[in-house]
Amino acid sequence: MAQASLSNEEKAACRSDAMKLCSAAVGKPAQMNACLRDNKAELSEACRKVVEAHGG
């Protein structure tokens, strides 16, 4: 899931989760994607759907 392929709505759905769970990976799409997948159980429902839609 390359960050560039995410729509603005998808990015917005995961923004708060990304900052809370994966702040060290901000600006590093590959690491962010891995972090979100690794923390899928902790994600909001909206973000979890985005991660799953992109193969996570």
mmCIF entry with sequence, helices, sheets and N, C-alpha, C, O atoms, coordinates in Angstrom:
data_MODEL
# 
_entry.id   MODEL 
# 
_entity.id                         1 
_entity.type                       polymer 
_entity.pdbx_number_of_molecules   1 
# 
_entity_poly.entity_id                      1 
_entity_poly.type                           'polypeptide(L)' 
_entity_poly.nstd_linkage                   no 
_entity_poly.nstd_monomer                   no 
_entity_poly.pdbx_seq_one_letter_code       MAQASLSNEEKAACRSDAMKLCSAAVGKPAQMNACLRDNKAELSEACRKVVEAHGG 
_entity_poly.pdbx_seq_one_letter_code_can   MAQASLSNEEKAACRSDAMKLCSAAVGKPAQMNACLRDNKAELSEACRKVVEAHGG 
_entity_poly.pdbx_strand_id                 A 
# 
loop_
_entity_poly_seq.entity_id 
_entity_poly_seq.num 
_entity_poly_seq.mon_id 
_entity_poly_seq.hetero 
1 1  MET n 
1 2  ALA n 
1 3  GLN n 
1 4  ALA n 
1 5  SER n 
1 6  LEU n 
1 7  SER n 
1 8  ASN n 
1 9  GLU n 
1 10 GLU n 
1 11 LYS n 
1 12 ALA n 
1 13 ALA n 
1 14 CYS n 
1 15 ARG n 
1 16 SER n 
1 17 ASP n 
1 18 ALA n 
1 19 MET n 
1 20 LYS n 
1 21 LEU n 
1 22 CYS n 
1 23 SER n 
1 24 ALA n 
1 25 ALA n 
1 26 VAL n 
1 27 GLY n 
1 28 LYS n 
1 29 PRO n 
1 30 ALA n 
1 31 GLN n 
1 32 MET n 
1 33 ASN n 
1 34 ALA n 
1 35 CYS n 
1 36 LEU n 
1 37 ARG n 
1 38 ASP n 
1 39 ASN n 
1 40 LYS n 
1 41 ALA n 
1 42 GLU n 
1 43 LEU n 
1 44 SER n 
1 45 GLU n 
1 46 ALA n 
1 47 CYS n 
1 48 ARG n 
1 49 LYS n 
1 50 VAL n 
1 51 VAL n 
1 52 GLU n 
1 53 ALA n 
1 54 HIS n 
1 55 GLY n 
1 56 GLY n 
# 
_struct_asym.id          A 
_struct_asym.entity_id   1 
# 
loop_
_struct_conf.conf_type_id 
_struct_conf.id 
_struct_conf.pdbx_PDB_helix_id 
_struct_conf.beg_label_comp_id 
_struct_conf.beg_label_asym_id 
_struct_conf.beg_label_seq_id 
_struct_conf.pdbx_beg_PDB_ins_code 
_struct_conf.end_label_comp_id 
_struct_conf.end_label_asym_id 
_struct_conf.end_label_seq_id 
_struct_conf.pdbx_end_PDB_ins_code 
_struct_conf.beg_auth_comp_id 
_struct_conf.beg_auth_asym_id 
_struct_conf.beg_auth_seq_id 
_struct_conf.end_auth_comp_id 
_struct_conf.end_auth_asym_id 
_struct_conf.end_auth_seq_id 
_struct_conf.pdbx_PDB_helix_class 
_struct_conf.details 
_struct_conf.pdbx_PDB_helix_length 
HELX_P HELX_P1 AA1 GLN A 3  ? SER A 5  ? GLN A 3  SER A 5  5 ? 3  
HELX_P HELX_P2 AA2 ASN A 8  ? LEU A 21 ? ASN A 8  LEU A 21 1 ? 14 
HELX_P HELX_P3 AA3 SER A 23 ? ALA A 25 ? SER A 23 ALA A 25 5 ? 3  
HELX_P HELX_P4 AA4 PRO A 29 ? ASP A 38 ? PRO A 29 ASP A 38 1 ? 10 
HELX_P HELX_P5 AA5 LYS A 40 ? GLU A 42 ? LYS A 40 GLU A 42 5 ? 3  
HELX_P HELX_P6 AA6 GLU A 45 ? ALA A 53 ? GLU A 45 ALA A 53 1 ? 9  
# 
_struct_conf_type.id          HELX_P 
_struct_conf_type.criteria    ? 
_struct_conf_type.reference   ? 
# 
loop_
_atom_site.group_PDB 
_atom_site.id 
_atom_site.type_symbol 
_atom_site.label_atom_id 
_atom_site.label_alt_id 
_atom_site.label_comp_id 
_atom_site.label_asym_id 
_atom_site.label_entity_id 
_atom_site.label_seq_id 
_atom_site.pdbx_PDB_ins_code 
_atom_site.Cartn_x 
_atom_site.Cartn_y 
_atom_site.Cartn_z 
_atom_site.occupancy 
_atom_site.B_iso_or_equiv 
_atom_site.pdbx_formal_charge 
_atom_site.auth_seq_id 
_atom_site.auth_comp_id 
_atom_site.auth_asym_id 
_atom_site.auth_atom_id 
_atom_site.pdbx_PDB_model_num 
ATOM 1   N N  . MET A 1 1  ? 0.851   -1.182 0.000  1.00 0.00 ? 1  MET A N  1 
ATOM 2   C CA . MET A 1 1  ? 0.000   0.000  0.000  1.00 0.00 ? 1  MET A CA 1 
ATOM 3   C C  . MET A 1 1  ? 0.890   1.236  0.000  1.00 0.00 ? 1  MET A C  1 
ATOM 4   O O  . MET A 1 1  ? 1.351   1.678  1.052  1.00 0.00 ? 1  MET A O  1 
ATOM 5   N N  . ALA A 1 2  ? 1.120   1.772  -1.143 1.00 0.00 ? 2  ALA A N  1 
ATOM 6   C CA . ALA A 1 2  ? 1.911   2.992  -1.232 1.00 0.00 ? 2  ALA A CA 1 
ATOM 7   C C  . ALA A 1 2  ? 1.047   4.176  -0.821 1.00 0.00 ? 2  ALA A C  1 
ATOM 8   O O  . ALA A 1 2  ? -0.105  4.294  -1.238 1.00 0.00 ? 2  ALA A O  1 
ATOM 9   N N  . GLN A 1 3  ? 1.611   5.039  -0.008 1.00 0.00 ? 3  GLN A N  1 
ATOM 10  C CA . GLN A 1 3  ? 0.830   6.153  0.508  1.00 0.00 ? 3  GLN A CA 1 
ATOM 11  C C  . GLN A 1 3  ? 0.289   7.023  -0.621 1.00 0.00 ? 3  GLN A C  1 
ATOM 12  O O  . GLN A 1 3  ? -0.791  7.601  -0.497 1.00 0.00 ? 3  GLN A O  1 
ATOM 13  N N  . ALA A 1 4  ? 1.026   7.120  -1.712 1.00 0.00 ? 4  ALA A N  1 
ATOM 14  C CA . ALA A 1 4  ? 0.590   7.955  -2.823 1.00 0.00 ? 4  ALA A CA 1 
ATOM 15  C C  . ALA A 1 4  ? -0.713  7.459  -3.429 1.00 0.00 ? 4  ALA A C  1 
ATOM 16  O O  . ALA A 1 4  ? -1.432  8.240  -4.052 1.00 0.00 ? 4  ALA A O  1 
ATOM 17  N N  . SER A 1 5  ? -1.035  6.178  -3.263 1.00 0.00 ? 5  SER A N  1 
ATOM 18  C CA . SER A 1 5  ? -2.248  5.632  -3.855 1.00 0.00 ? 5  SER A CA 1 
ATOM 19  C C  . SER A 1 5  ? -3.481  5.858  -2.989 1.00 0.00 ? 5  SER A C  1 
ATOM 20  O O  . SER A 1 5  ? -4.593  5.518  -3.393 1.00 0.00 ? 5  SER A O  1 
ATOM 21  N N  . LEU A 1 6  ? -3.297  6.423  -1.813 1.00 0.00 ? 6  LEU A N  1 
ATOM 22  C CA . LEU A 1 6  ? -4.425  6.672  -0.925 1.00 0.00 ? 6  LEU A CA 1 
ATOM 23  C C  . LEU A 1 6  ? -5.121  7.972  -1.306 1.00 0.00 ? 6  LEU A C  1 
ATOM 24  O O  . LEU A 1 6  ? -4.476  8.962  -1.650 1.00 0.00 ? 6  LEU A O  1 
ATOM 25  N N  . SER A 1 7  ? -6.437  7.950  -1.238 1.00 0.00 ? 7  SER A N  1 
ATOM 26  C CA . SER A 1 7  ? -7.186  9.184  -1.467 1.00 0.00 ? 7  SER A CA 1 
ATOM 27  C C  . SER A 1 7  ? -7.056  10.073 -0.230 1.00 0.00 ? 7  SER A C  1 
ATOM 28  O O  . SER A 1 7  ? -6.628  9.617  0.831  1.00 0.00 ? 7  SER A O  1 
ATOM 29  N N  . ASN A 1 8  ? -7.425  11.331 -0.375 1.00 0.00 ? 8  ASN A N  1 
ATOM 30  C CA . ASN A 1 8  ? -7.398  12.235 0.775  1.00 0.00 ? 8  ASN A CA 1 
ATOM 31  C C  . ASN A 1 8  ? -8.308  11.732 1.888  1.00 0.00 ? 8  ASN A C  1 
ATOM 32  O O  . ASN A 1 8  ? -7.988  11.871 3.069  1.00 0.00 ? 8  ASN A O  1 
ATOM 33  N N  . GLU A 1 9  ? -9.453  11.142 1.507  1.00 0.00 ? 9  GLU A N  1 
ATOM 34  C CA . GLU A 1 9  ? -10.378 10.611 2.506  1.00 0.00 ? 9  GLU A CA 1 
ATOM 35  C C  . GLU A 1 9  ? -9.740  9.452  3.266  1.00 0.00 ? 9  GLU A C  1 
ATOM 36  O O  . GLU A 1 9  ? -9.895  9.347  4.483  1.00 0.00 ? 9  GLU A O  1 
ATOM 37  N N  . GLU A 1 10 ? -9.027  8.586  2.559  1.00 0.00 ? 10 GLU A N  1 
ATOM 38  C CA . GLU A 1 10 ? -8.359  7.455  3.205  1.00 0.00 ? 10 GLU A CA 1 
ATOM 39  C C  . GLU A 1 10 ? -7.261  7.944  4.150  1.00 0.00 ? 10 GLU A C  1 
ATOM 40  O O  . GLU A 1 10 ? -7.125  7.447  5.268  1.00 0.00 ? 10 GLU A O  1 
ATOM 41  N N  . LYS A 1 11 ? -6.487  8.917  3.691  1.00 0.00 ? 11 LYS A N  1 
ATOM 42  C CA . LYS A 1 11 ? -5.447  9.477  4.557  1.00 0.00 ? 11 LYS A CA 1 
ATOM 43  C C  . LYS A 1 11 ? -6.060  10.089 5.804  1.00 0.00 ? 11 LYS A C  1 
ATOM 44  O O  . LYS A 1 11 ? -5.544  9.910  6.907  1.00 0.00 ? 11 LYS A O  1 
ATOM 45  N N  . ALA A 1 12 ? -7.167  10.816 5.631  1.00 0.00 ? 12 ALA A N  1 
ATOM 46  C CA . ALA A 1 12 ? -7.823  11.446 6.768  1.00 0.00 ? 12 ALA A CA 1 
ATOM 47  C C  . ALA A 1 12 ? -8.351  10.405 7.750  1.00 0.00 ? 12 ALA A C  1 
ATOM 48  O O  . ALA A 1 12 ? -8.329  10.628 8.961  1.00 0.00 ? 12 ALA A O  1 
ATOM 49  N N  . ALA A 1 13 ? -8.827  9.267  7.235  1.00 0.00 ? 13 ALA A N  1 
ATOM 50  C CA . ALA A 1 13 ? -9.362  8.216  8.099  1.00 0.00 ? 13 ALA A CA 1 
ATOM 51  C C  . ALA A 1 13 ? -8.290  7.655  9.019  1.00 0.00 ? 13 ALA A C  1 
ATOM 52  O O  . ALA A 1 13 ? -8.586  7.207  10.127 1.00 0.00 ? 13 ALA A O  1 
ATOM 53  N N  . CYS A 1 14 ? -7.047  7.678  8.558  1.00 0.00 ? 14 CYS A N  1 
ATOM 54  C CA . CYS A 1 14 ? -5.956  7.080  9.334  1.00 0.00 ? 14 CYS A CA 1 
ATOM 55  C C  . CYS A 1 14 ? -5.057  8.104  10.019 1.00 0.00 ? 14 CYS A C  1 
ATOM 56  O O  . CYS A 1 14 ? -4.151  7.725  10.761 1.00 0.00 ? 14 CYS A O  1 
ATOM 57  N N  . ARG A 1 15 ? -5.286  9.368  9.790  1.00 0.00 ? 15 ARG A N  1 
ATOM 58  C CA . ARG A 1 15 ? -4.351  10.378 10.302 1.00 0.00 ? 15 ARG A CA 1 
ATOM 59  C C  . ARG A 1 15 ? -4.176  10.297 11.813 1.00 0.00 ? 15 ARG A C  1 
ATOM 60  O O  . ARG A 1 15 ? -3.044  10.269 12.296 1.00 0.00 ? 15 ARG A O  1 
ATOM 61  N N  . SER A 1 16 ? -5.270  10.258 12.569 1.00 0.00 ? 16 SER A N  1 
ATOM 62  C CA . SER A 1 16 ? -5.117  10.253 14.027 1.00 0.00 ? 16 SER A CA 1 
ATOM 63  C C  . SER A 1 16 ? -4.495  8.943  14.512 1.00 0.00 ? 16 SER A C  1 
ATOM 64  O O  . SER A 1 16 ? -3.689  8.945  15.443 1.00 0.00 ? 16 SER A O  1 
ATOM 65  N N  . ASP A 1 17 ? -4.866  7.823  13.881 1.00 0.00 ? 17 ASP A N  1 
ATOM 66  C CA . ASP A 1 17 ? -4.248  6.544  14.252 1.00 0.00 ? 17 ASP A CA 1 
ATOM 67  C C  . ASP A 1 17 ? -2.758  6.571  13.938 1.00 0.00 ? 17 ASP A C  1 
ATOM 68  O O  . ASP A 1 17 ? -1.941  6.115  14.737 1.00 0.00 ? 17 ASP A O  1 
ATOM 69  N N  . ALA A 1 18 ? -2.410  7.102  12.783 1.00 0.00 ? 18 ALA A N  1 
ATOM 70  C CA . ALA A 1 18 ? -1.004  7.155  12.387 1.00 0.00 ? 18 ALA A CA 1 
ATOM 71  C C  . ALA A 1 18 ? -0.189  7.982  13.370 1.00 0.00 ? 18 ALA A C  1 
ATOM 72  O O  . ALA A 1 18 ? 0.914   7.590  13.751 1.00 0.00 ? 18 ALA A O  1 
ATOM 73  N N  . MET A 1 19 ? -0.727  9.118  13.780 1.00 0.00 ? 19 MET A N  1 
ATOM 74  C CA . MET A 1 19 ? 0.011   9.974  14.701 1.00 0.00 ? 19 MET A CA 1 
ATOM 75  C C  . MET A 1 19 ? 0.119   9.327  16.083 1.00 0.00 ? 19 MET A C  1 
ATOM 76  O O  . MET A 1 19 ? 1.145   9.455  16.752 1.00 0.00 ? 19 MET A O  1 
ATOM 77  N N  . LYS A 1 20 ? -0.936  8.635  16.507 1.00 0.00 ? 20 LYS A N  1 
ATOM 78  C CA . LYS A 1 20 ? -0.950  8.031  17.837 1.00 0.00 ? 20 LYS A CA 1 
ATOM 79  C C  . LYS A 1 20 ? -0.068  6.784  17.897 1.00 0.00 ? 20 LYS A C  1 
ATOM 80  O O  . LYS A 1 20 ? 0.680   6.594  18.856 1.00 0.00 ? 20 LYS A O  1 
ATOM 81  N N  . LEU A 1 21 ? -0.156  5.943  16.879 1.00 0.00 ? 21 LEU A N  1 
ATOM 82  C CA . LEU A 1 21 ? 0.497   4.628  16.937 1.00 0.00 ? 21 LEU A CA 1 
ATOM 83  C C  . LEU A 1 21 ? 1.814   4.558  16.177 1.00 0.00 ? 21 LEU A C  1 
ATOM 84  O O  . LEU A 1 21 ? 2.673   3.735  16.495 1.00 0.00 ? 21 LEU A O  1 
ATOM 85  N N  . CYS A 1 22 ? 1.978   5.414  15.181 1.00 0.00 ? 22 CYS A N  1 
ATOM 86  C CA . CYS A 1 22 ? 3.101   5.262  14.252 1.00 0.00 ? 22 CYS A CA 1 
ATOM 87  C C  . CYS A 1 22 ? 3.823   6.573  13.989 1.00 0.00 ? 22 CYS A C  1 
ATOM 88  O O  . CYS A 1 22 ? 4.304   6.798  12.878 1.00 0.00 ? 22 CYS A O  1 
ATOM 89  N N  . SER A 1 23 ? 3.907   7.442  14.992 1.00 0.00 ? 23 SER A N  1 
ATOM 90  C CA . SER A 1 23 ? 4.479   8.768  14.760 1.00 0.00 ? 23 SER A CA 1 
ATOM 91  C C  . SER A 1 23 ? 5.922   8.707  14.265 1.00 0.00 ? 23 SER A C  1 
ATOM 92  O O  . SER A 1 23 ? 6.359   9.608  13.550 1.00 0.00 ? 23 SER A O  1 
ATOM 93  N N  . ALA A 1 24 ? 6.662   7.677  14.625 1.00 0.00 ? 24 ALA A N  1 
ATOM 94  C CA . ALA A 1 24 ? 8.049   7.555  14.173 1.00 0.00 ? 24 ALA A CA 1 
ATOM 95  C C  . ALA A 1 24 ? 8.147   7.294  12.674 1.00 0.00 ? 24 ALA A C  1 
ATOM 96  O O  . ALA A 1 24 ? 9.210   7.479  12.080 1.00 0.00 ? 24 ALA A O  1 
ATOM 97  N N  . ALA A 1 25 ? 7.044   6.866  12.057 1.00 0.00 ? 25 ALA A N  1 
ATOM 98  C CA . ALA A 1 25 ? 7.070   6.524  10.638 1.00 0.00 ? 25 ALA A CA 1 
ATOM 99  C C  . ALA A 1 25 ? 6.479   7.619  9.745  1.00 0.00 ? 25 ALA A C  1 
ATOM 100 O O  . ALA A 1 25 ? 6.352   7.422  8.537  1.00 0.00 ? 25 ALA A O  1 
ATOM 101 N N  . VAL A 1 26 ? 6.119   8.762  10.317 1.00 0.00 ? 26 VAL A N  1 
ATOM 102 C CA . VAL A 1 26 ? 5.571   9.848  9.517  1.00 0.00 ? 26 VAL A CA 1 
ATOM 103 C C  . VAL A 1 26 ? 6.599   10.262 8.463  1.00 0.00 ? 26 VAL A C  1 
ATOM 104 O O  . VAL A 1 26 ? 7.772   10.465 8.777  1.00 0.00 ? 26 VAL A O  1 
ATOM 105 N N  . GLY A 1 27 ? 6.149   10.384 7.216  1.00 0.00 ? 27 GLY A N  1 
ATOM 106 C CA . GLY A 1 27 ? 7.043   10.747 6.124  1.00 0.00 ? 27 GLY A CA 1 
ATOM 107 C C  . GLY A 1 27 ? 7.785   9.567  5.531  1.00 0.00 ? 27 GLY A C  1 
ATOM 108 O O  . GLY A 1 27 ? 8.603   9.737  4.627  1.00 0.00 ? 27 GLY A O  1 
ATOM 109 N N  . LYS A 1 28 ? 7.509   8.377  6.030  1.00 0.00 ? 28 LYS A N  1 
ATOM 110 C CA . LYS A 1 28 ? 8.151   7.151  5.533  1.00 0.00 ? 28 LYS A CA 1 
ATOM 111 C C  . LYS A 1 28 ? 7.040   6.170  5.172  1.00 0.00 ? 28 LYS A C  1 
ATOM 112 O O  . LYS A 1 28 ? 6.667   5.330  5.991  1.00 0.00 ? 28 LYS A O  1 
ATOM 113 N N  . PRO A 1 29 ? 6.506   6.269  3.951  1.00 0.00 ? 29 PRO A N  1 
ATOM 114 C CA . PRO A 1 29 ? 5.321   5.480  3.599  1.00 0.00 ? 29 PRO A CA 1 
ATOM 115 C C  . PRO A 1 29 ? 5.454   3.980  3.852  1.00 0.00 ? 29 PRO A C  1 
ATOM 116 O O  . PRO A 1 29 ? 4.521   3.371  4.375  1.00 0.00 ? 29 PRO A O  1 
ATOM 117 N N  . ALA A 1 30 ? 6.569   3.375  3.502  1.00 0.00 ? 30 ALA A N  1 
ATOM 118 C CA . ALA A 1 30 ? 6.699   1.920  3.684  1.00 0.00 ? 30 ALA A CA 1 
ATOM 119 C C  . ALA A 1 30 ? 6.630   1.549  5.159  1.00 0.00 ? 30 ALA A C  1 
ATOM 120 O O  . ALA A 1 30 ? 5.949   0.594  5.533  1.00 0.00 ? 30 ALA A O  1 
ATOM 121 N N  . GLN A 1 31 ? 7.337   2.309  5.999  1.00 0.00 ? 31 GLN A N  1 
ATOM 122 C CA . GLN A 1 31 ? 7.310   2.037  7.436  1.00 0.00 ? 31 GLN A CA 1 
ATOM 123 C C  . GLN A 1 31 ? 5.934   2.327  8.025  1.00 0.00 ? 31 GLN A C  1 
ATOM 124 O O  . GLN A 1 31 ? 5.472   1.597  8.901  1.00 0.00 ? 31 GLN A O  1 
ATOM 125 N N  . MET A 1 32 ? 5.279   3.379  7.556  1.00 0.00 ? 32 MET A N  1 
ATOM 126 C CA . MET A 1 32 ? 3.946   3.704  8.042  1.00 0.00 ? 32 MET A CA 1 
ATOM 127 C C  . MET A 1 32 ? 2.969   2.591  7.710  1.00 0.00 ? 32 MET A C  1 
ATOM 128 O O  . MET A 1 32 ? 2.173   2.185  8.556  1.00 0.00 ? 32 MET A O  1 
ATOM 129 N N  . ASN A 1 33 ? 3.026   2.098  6.486  1.00 0.00 ? 33 ASN A N  1 
ATOM 130 C CA . ASN A 1 33 ? 2.119   1.027  6.089  1.00 0.00 ? 33 ASN A CA 1 
ATOM 131 C C  . ASN A 1 33 ? 2.338   -0.203 6.954  1.00 0.00 ? 33 ASN A C  1 
ATOM 132 O O  . ASN A 1 33 ? 1.377   -0.829 7.400  1.00 0.00 ? 33 ASN A O  1 
ATOM 133 N N  . ALA A 1 34 ? 3.591   -0.553 7.191  1.00 0.00 ? 34 ALA A N  1 
ATOM 134 C CA . ALA A 1 34 ? 3.893   -1.713 8.026  1.00 0.00 ? 34 ALA A CA 1 
ATOM 135 C C  . ALA A 1 34 ? 3.406   -1.499 9.449  1.00 0.00 ? 34 ALA A C  1 
ATOM 136 O O  . ALA A 1 34 ? 2.858   -2.415 10.063 1.00 0.00 ? 34 ALA A O  1 
ATOM 137 N N  . CYS A 1 35 ? 3.598   -0.304 9.977  1.00 0.00 ? 35 CYS A N  1 
ATOM 138 C CA . CYS A 1 35 ? 3.169   0.002  11.341 1.00 0.00 ? 35 CYS A CA 1 
ATOM 139 C C  . CYS A 1 35 ? 1.653   -0.089 11.463 1.00 0.00 ? 35 CYS A C  1 
ATOM 140 O O  . CYS A 1 35 ? 1.142   -0.664 12.424 1.00 0.00 ? 35 CYS A O  1 
ATOM 141 N N  . LEU A 1 36 ? 0.934   0.469  10.502 1.00 0.00 ? 36 LEU A N  1 
ATOM 142 C CA . LEU A 1 36 ? -0.525  0.409  10.555 1.00 0.00 ? 36 LEU A CA 1 
ATOM 143 C C  . LEU A 1 36 ? -1.011  -1.038 10.472 1.00 0.00 ? 36 LEU A C  1 
ATOM 144 O O  . LEU A 1 36 ? -1.934  -1.427 11.187 1.00 0.00 ? 36 LEU A O  1 
ATOM 145 N N  . ARG A 1 37 ? -0.393  -1.829 9.603  1.00 0.00 ? 37 ARG A N  1 
ATOM 146 C CA . ARG A 1 37 ? -0.765  -3.249 9.523  1.00 0.00 ? 37 ARG A CA 1 
ATOM 147 C C  . ARG A 1 37 ? -0.469  -3.956 10.840 1.00 0.00 ? 37 ARG A C  1 
ATOM 148 O O  . ARG A 1 37 ? -1.286  -4.741 11.323 1.00 0.00 ? 37 ARG A O  1 
ATOM 149 N N  . ASP A 1 38 ? 0.699   -3.680 11.425 1.00 0.00 ? 38 ASP A N  1 
ATOM 150 C CA . ASP A 1 38 ? 1.095   -4.335 12.673 1.00 0.00 ? 38 ASP A CA 1 
ATOM 151 C C  . ASP A 1 38 ? 0.172   -3.962 13.830 1.00 0.00 ? 38 ASP A C  1 
ATOM 152 O O  . ASP A 1 38 ? 0.001   -4.736 14.771 1.00 0.00 ? 38 ASP A O  1 
ATOM 153 N N  . ASN A 1 39 ? -0.416  -2.784 13.755 1.00 0.00 ? 39 ASN A N  1 
ATOM 154 C CA . ASN A 1 39 ? -1.278  -2.282 14.826 1.00 0.00 ? 39 ASN A CA 1 
ATOM 155 C C  . ASN A 1 39 ? -2.754  -2.305 14.440 1.00 0.00 ? 39 ASN A C  1 
ATOM 156 O O  . ASN A 1 39 ? -3.558  -1.566 15.010 1.00 0.00 ? 39 ASN A O  1 
ATOM 157 N N  . LYS A 1 40 ? -3.109  -3.145 13.482 1.00 0.00 ? 40 LYS A N  1 
ATOM 158 C CA . LYS A 1 40 ? -4.471  -3.133 12.944 1.00 0.00 ? 40 LYS A CA 1 
ATOM 159 C C  . LYS A 1 40 ? -5.531  -3.296 14.030 1.00 0.00 ? 40 LYS A C  1 
ATOM 160 O O  . LYS A 1 40 ? -6.599  -2.690 13.941 1.00 0.00 ? 40 LYS A O  1 
ATOM 161 N N  . ALA A 1 41 ? -5.259  -4.092 15.036 1.00 0.00 ? 41 ALA A N  1 
ATOM 162 C CA . ALA A 1 41 ? -6.241  -4.313 16.108 1.00 0.00 ? 41 ALA A CA 1 
ATOM 163 C C  . ALA A 1 41 ? -6.522  -3.033 16.892 1.00 0.00 ? 41 ALA A C  1 
ATOM 164 O O  . ALA A 1 41 ? -7.576  -2.910 17.517 1.00 0.00 ? 41 ALA A O  1 
ATOM 165 N N  . GLU A 1 42 ? -5.596  -2.088 16.865 1.00 0.00 ? 42 GLU A N  1 
ATOM 166 C CA . GLU A 1 42 ? -5.735  -0.838 17.618 1.00 0.00 ? 42 GLU A CA 1 
ATOM 167 C C  . GLU A 1 42 ? -6.355  0.292  16.794 1.00 0.00 ? 42 GLU A C  1 
ATOM 168 O O  . GLU A 1 42 ? -6.678  1.347  17.338 1.00 0.00 ? 42 GLU A O  1 
ATOM 169 N N  . LEU A 1 43 ? -6.520  0.079  15.495 1.00 0.00 ? 43 LEU A N  1 
ATOM 170 C CA . LEU A 1 43 ? -6.962  1.146  14.610 1.00 0.00 ? 43 LEU A CA 1 
ATOM 171 C C  . LEU A 1 43 ? -8.450  1.435  14.762 1.00 0.00 ? 43 LEU A C  1 
ATOM 172 O O  . LEU A 1 43 ? -9.226  0.582  15.192 1.00 0.00 ? 43 LEU A O  1 
ATOM 173 N N  . SER A 1 44 ? -8.823  2.645  14.404 1.00 0.00 ? 44 SER A N  1 
ATOM 174 C CA . SER A 1 44 ? -10.242 2.966  14.316 1.00 0.00 ? 44 SER A CA 1 
ATOM 175 C C  . SER A 1 44 ? -10.851 2.121  13.212 1.00 0.00 ? 44 SER A C  1 
ATOM 176 O O  . SER A 1 44 ? -10.144 1.629  12.332 1.00 0.00 ? 44 SER A O  1 
ATOM 177 N N  . GLU A 1 45 ? -12.156 1.957  13.261 1.00 0.00 ? 45 GLU A N  1 
ATOM 178 C CA . GLU A 1 45 ? -12.821 1.142  12.238 1.00 0.00 ? 45 GLU A CA 1 
ATOM 179 C C  . GLU A 1 45 ? -12.572 1.690  10.840 1.00 0.00 ? 45 GLU A C  1 
ATOM 180 O O  . GLU A 1 45 ? -12.324 0.922  9.910  1.00 0.00 ? 45 GLU A O  1 
ATOM 181 N N  . ALA A 1 46 ? -12.635 3.004  10.680 1.00 0.00 ? 46 ALA A N  1 
ATOM 182 C CA . ALA A 1 46 ? -12.440 3.617  9.362  1.00 0.00 ? 46 ALA A CA 1 
ATOM 183 C C  . ALA A 1 46 ? -11.045 3.340  8.826  1.00 0.00 ? 46 ALA A C  1 
ATOM 184 O O  . ALA A 1 46 ? -10.883 2.997  7.655  1.00 0.00 ? 46 ALA A O  1 
ATOM 185 N N  . CYS A 1 47 ? -10.046 3.487  9.671  1.00 0.00 ? 47 CYS A N  1 
ATOM 186 C CA . CYS A 1 47 ? -8.676  3.261  9.224  1.00 0.00 ? 47 CYS A CA 1 
ATOM 187 C C  . CYS A 1 47 ? -8.436  1.779  8.952  1.00 0.00 ? 47 CYS A C  1 
ATOM 188 O O  . CYS A 1 47 ? -7.758  1.422  7.989  1.00 0.00 ? 47 CYS A O  1 
ATOM 189 N N  . ARG A 1 48 ? -8.987  0.927  9.793  1.00 0.00 ? 48 ARG A N  1 
ATOM 190 C CA . ARG A 1 48 ? -8.824  -0.517 9.587  1.00 0.00 ? 48 ARG A CA 1 
ATOM 191 C C  . ARG A 1 48 ? -9.374  -0.925 8.214  1.00 0.00 ? 48 ARG A C  1 
ATOM 192 O O  . ARG A 1 48 ? -8.786  -1.764 7.532  1.00 0.00 ? 48 ARG A O  1 
ATOM 193 N N  . LYS A 1 49 ? -10.494 -0.334 7.817  1.00 0.00 ? 49 LYS A N  1 
ATOM 194 C CA . LYS A 1 49 ? -11.070 -0.634 6.500  1.00 0.00 ? 49 LYS A CA 1 
ATOM 195 C C  . LYS A 1 49 ? -10.136 -0.186 5.381  1.00 0.00 ? 49 LYS A C  1 
ATOM 196 O O  . LYS A 1 49 ? -10.000 -0.876 4.370  1.00 0.00 ? 49 LYS A O  1 
ATOM 197 N N  . VAL A 1 50 ? -9.493  0.965  5.558  1.00 0.00 ? 50 VAL A N  1 
ATOM 198 C CA . VAL A 1 50 ? -8.541  1.457  4.563  1.00 0.00 ? 50 VAL A CA 1 
ATOM 199 C C  . VAL A 1 50 ? -7.363  0.498  4.462  1.00 0.00 ? 50 VAL A C  1 
ATOM 200 O O  . VAL A 1 50 ? -6.965  0.122  3.360  1.00 0.00 ? 50 VAL A O  1 
ATOM 201 N N  . VAL A 1 51 ? -6.804  0.099  5.595  1.00 0.00 ? 51 VAL A N  1 
ATOM 202 C CA . VAL A 1 51 ? -5.654  -0.813 5.612  1.00 0.00 ? 51 VAL A CA 1 
ATOM 203 C C  . VAL A 1 51 ? -6.032  -2.127 4.926  1.00 0.00 ? 51 VAL A C  1 
ATOM 204 O O  . VAL A 1 51 ? -5.278  -2.638 4.098  1.00 0.00 ? 51 VAL A O  1 
ATOM 205 N N  . GLU A 1 52 ? -7.197  -2.669 5.272  1.00 0.00 ? 52 GLU A N  1 
ATOM 206 C CA . GLU A 1 52 ? -7.633  -3.934 4.682  1.00 0.00 ? 52 GLU A CA 1 
ATOM 207 C C  . GLU A 1 52 ? -7.879  -3.784 3.179  1.00 0.00 ? 52 GLU A C  1 
ATOM 208 O O  . GLU A 1 52 ? -7.593  -4.705 2.414  1.00 0.00 ? 52 GLU A O  1 
ATOM 209 N N  . ALA A 1 53 ? -8.400  -2.651 2.755  1.00 0.00 ? 53 ALA A N  1 
ATOM 210 C CA . ALA A 1 53 ? -8.674  -2.424 1.335  1.00 0.00 ? 53 ALA A CA 1 
ATOM 211 C C  . ALA A 1 53 ? -7.385  -2.360 0.519  1.00 0.00 ? 53 ALA A C  1 
ATOM 212 O O  . ALA A 1 53 ? -7.403  -2.561 -0.695 1.00 0.00 ? 53 ALA A O  1 
ATOM 213 N N  . HIS A 1 54 ? -6.275  -2.080 1.184  1.00 0.00 ? 54 HIS A N  1 
ATOM 214 C CA . HIS A 1 54 ? -4.991  -1.971 0.504  1.00 0.00 ? 54 HIS A CA 1 
ATOM 215 C C  . HIS A 1 54 ? -4.078  -3.146 0.841  1.00 0.00 ? 54 HIS A C  1 
ATOM 216 O O  . HIS A 1 54 ? -2.855  -3.027 0.774  1.00 0.00 ? 54 HIS A O  1 
ATOM 217 N N  . GLY A 1 55 ? -4.665  -4.258 1.195  1.00 0.00 ? 55 GLY A N  1 
ATOM 218 C CA . GLY A 1 55 ? -3.904  -5.484 1.385  1.00 0.00 ? 55 GLY A CA 1 
ATOM 219 C C  . GLY A 1 55 ? -3.330  -5.693 2.756  1.00 0.00 ? 55 GLY A C  1 
ATOM 220 O O  . GLY A 1 55 ? -2.494  -6.578 2.937  1.00 0.00 ? 55 GLY A O  1 
ATOM 221 N N  . GLY A 1 56 ? -3.755  -4.897 3.752  1.00 0.00 ? 56 GLY A N  1 
ATOM 222 C CA . GLY A 1 56 ? -3.202  -5.033 5.097  1.00 0.00 ? 56 GLY A CA 1 
ATOM 223 C C  . GLY A 1 56 ? -3.994  -5.971 5.974  1.00 0.00 ? 56 GLY A C  1 
ATOM 224 O O  . GLY A 1 56 ? -3.639  -6.178 7.134  1.00 0.00 ? 56 GLY A O  1 
# 
